[in-house]
Each structure stands twice: as C-alpha cells, then as structure tokens.
Amino acid sequence: MSDDYYELLEVERTADDGTIKSSYRKLAMRYHPDKNPGCADSEARFKAISEAYDVLKDPQKRAAYDQYGKAAFQNGGGGGPQDFGGFSDIFENIFGEFMGGGRGRQRGPQRGADLRYDLEITFEEAFNGKQTEISIEVSASCEPCGGAGAKPGTSASACGTCGGHGQVRAQQGFFVVERTCPSCHGSGRVISDPCTSCRGEGRVVKPKTLSVNIPRGVDDGTRIRLSGEGEAGARGAPAGGLYIFLHLKRHPVFQREGTTLFCKVPISITTAALGGCIKVPGLDRVEHEIRIPAGIQSGKQLRQRGAGMPVLNGRGMGDLVVQIDVETPTKLTARQKEILEAFRETETGEECPQSRGFFDKLKDMWDDLTD
C-alpha cells in the first residue's frame, strides 16, 4: 500500500476539492471496518485514506504536504512549539493580534461542510409543488461515540503540544508567530483511545434519505436549504447545510419567464382572417378560451390574465401569453382550391394593406431610380 496521500485517495495531484472528497467517500465506504469485519488490511487502508483526506481537504495542510511531504507533520509531537511559518503566517498572526486573536485562541472542531444537490423537476411539478424524497451519501455523526471520536467510556484529553490552546508559537526574528497546532489541528484536545467505528473522526459516511418540500411557483435555479443536513462536523461540531438547486426540464409546449408562461399556437388562415376562438390547456388543467380577432397576423401575442405560474411564496398568478402563428395550408382539396381561386379573382389589394404598402414602396423606389 502506497504512503502517498494522492495515491491513497486515487486522485491526481492537481485534483480539485470536490474530486478529492468524492473519491474519499467512495473509498471510505469500500474499506470501512463495518463492511469488512476482521479484515486487518481493510482497517489499515481505511485509517490511511482517512489520514490522507484529513490533510488534503485542508488547503494549508495540503500546501505544506505538497512542499514537504509527511515531514511537514512529523515534528509536532515533542511538546514544544514548532516553526513551520512563512510570511503568510507572520502577517496572519500580526493582524490576528490586532483583531483580538492571540495566545489562548482555540478554534475547536470545525463546522461540517455545506453540500449541494441538483434536482430536476417538470413544469407541472413547479406549478403544483410536490413532496419528494432524495437519497444522498453524507458523513454523519458516529452513533457509538456520539460524534466525540473517543471510544465509548473514554474522553479526549488536553493536547500536550499546545497545552490545550489549539495554537503553537514560534520565534521568527523580531516576530512571534502563532499557528494552528499540528497535533490537535486547533481543537486543543487529543484522543488517545479512538472510537473503533469512526477511528477518532467522530463521523462516518452513510446513505441518507431526506424528504424535500418543493413549494408552488419555484423557478429554474431556485435554491432550497436544509439546515443541518450537510456534512457532519468533526468530533461533535455542528453539521453544515444541504443546498438543493432546482432545474426545470424543457417543456414541449410552454416556455417561462418569471411567472409568465409563453406558448406558440398555429391557427388556420381562415381563423386568422375571420376571427374565432381557440382553447389552450394550461398547466392548471383548465382549457383557457382565447378569442382571435379577425385579421390577426403571425407573431401577434394575446394575453390571458391569471393563467400563468403561481407567485412563489405569495399570492396570485402570472399570465399566459399566446403567440399566434398563421399556418398556410399545404394540402387542399379541389373544392378548396376552387374557392380560393374565386377569392383571388375578387381581390382588390385592400384586403392585405401590409402587402400592398410594401409593393407600393418598391414601385416608388423603382420610379425614382428610372427618372
């Protein structure tokens, strides 16, 4: 088994945080001792990948590991302050002193990370709202140790490296540099007898099913937050949140802009010429009657008030906008052709003023060119 943290997590050295986290979760599920009882190799590998992830998930630890390897973390067990600082540590601690930081500051276990879940829903579901369930894999508080990380019946003790402060100090010329303790990682406490289920982490990766309420009127990109349903915090720290991002599937008929629904409706030339009435089924399962004025042209929009999408977290409805598309017939019977021919013989040009106006402009332009 390799001792390189990147190889242990089966990722490239250039992998981003999301890739590293995803790979760790997959491997942790595979090698967890509960899934491999009695297997010493799986137990050792689980411990190794947990150690690797603990370093690579932290930007500062990862940078130190990339530069110095494991040696960056092997000098912190002696009891005295260690000097790993550079200019960034110097400035961080100078300003930390002015802003109220300094010796004795203890960070404690960090809150769990927020997670994101993408959920696709239909227009109909966005219109009506729905209650649905989602399944995720997330690190949760370890039940046997209650998230403390210590074996049941035992507890953590003050860190011998930092004396329980969570910070260590080192002299750098004229400056005193304070940085996170490399032994307890800022918590001020160490676990000498870790829980066998979580190996001292205080959390384990497990599947979880959650019920999600999608309110009426949600739009593409709407975000729903479930507090405390994200990644569990280390060693009993609060869990992060779960953010659910909603995405609307394309609809075969409707498009949407805010609470307004749009659809294009083809009508015959006779309906366009003589006027009439069409019925458009809405997302509310009601047939909305749209009156067509005589002489309507393609592209004209007709608005039906209150037939659009519900207002999110409010009262009222948007509108339904119907765009007219006059369709020219392509299949005519002999009788229909005969009727149209008779109509053409009676045309004076007044029936289609836009066409007549266009050709009058062309004639005037031609006359000007020939004068």
KAKA-V15193 format. One record per backbone hydrogen bond with DSSP energy under -1.0 kcal/mol. CO is the residue of the C=O (numbers start at 1). NH is the residue of the N-H. If there is no record, write none. Layout:
{{CO,NH} {CO,NH}}
This chain:
{{4,8} {5,9} {6,11} {12,15} {16,20} {17,21} {18,22} {19,23} {20,24} {21,25} {22,26} {23,27} {24,28} {25,29} {26,30} {27,31} {32,35} {32,36} {36,39} {39,43} {40,44} {41,45} {42,46} {43,47} {44,48} {45,49} {46,50} {47,51} {48,52} {49,53} {50,54} {51,55} {52,56} {53,57} {55,58} {58,62} {59,63} {60,64} {61,65} {62,66} {63,67} {64,68} {65,69} {69,72} {70,73} {86,90} {87,91} {88,92} {89,93} {90,94} {91,95} {92,96} {93,97} {94,98} {95,99} {96,101} {97,100} {102,105} {110,234} {113,231} {115,243} {117,245} {119,247} {121,249} {122,126} {123,127} {124,128} {125,129} {126,217} {130,214} {132,212} {134,210} {136,208} {138,206} {139,232} {140,204} {142,147} {145,148} {149,195} {151,154} {157,190} {159,163} {162,165} {166,181} {168,179} {170,177} {172,175} {175,172} {177,170} {179,168} {181,185} {184,187} {186,108} {188,159} {190,157} {193,151} {195,199} {198,201} {201,235} {202,142} {204,140} {206,138} {208,136} {210,134} {212,132} {214,130} {215,218} {219,222} {222,246} {224,244} {226,229} {226,242} {231,240} {234,237} {237,233} {238,112} {240,230} {241,115} {242,226} {243,117} {244,224} {245,119} {246,221} {247,121} {255,262} {257,260} {259,309} {260,257} {261,321} {262,255} {263,323} {265,325} {267,327} {268,272} {269,273} {270,274} {271,275} {272,295} {272,296} {276,292} {278,290} {280,288} {282,285} {286,282} {288,280} {290,278} {292,276} {293,296} {297,300} {300,324} {302,322} {304,307} {304,320} {309,318} {311,314} {316,311} {318,308} {319,261} {320,304} {321,263} {322,302} {323,265} {324,299} {325,267} {333,337} {334,338} {335,339} {336,340} {337,341} {338,342} {339,343} {340,344} {341,345} {344,347} {352,356} {353,357} {354,358} {355,359} {356,360} {357,361} {358,362} {359,363} {360,364} {361,365} {362,366} {363,367} {364,368} {365,369} {366,370} {367,371}}
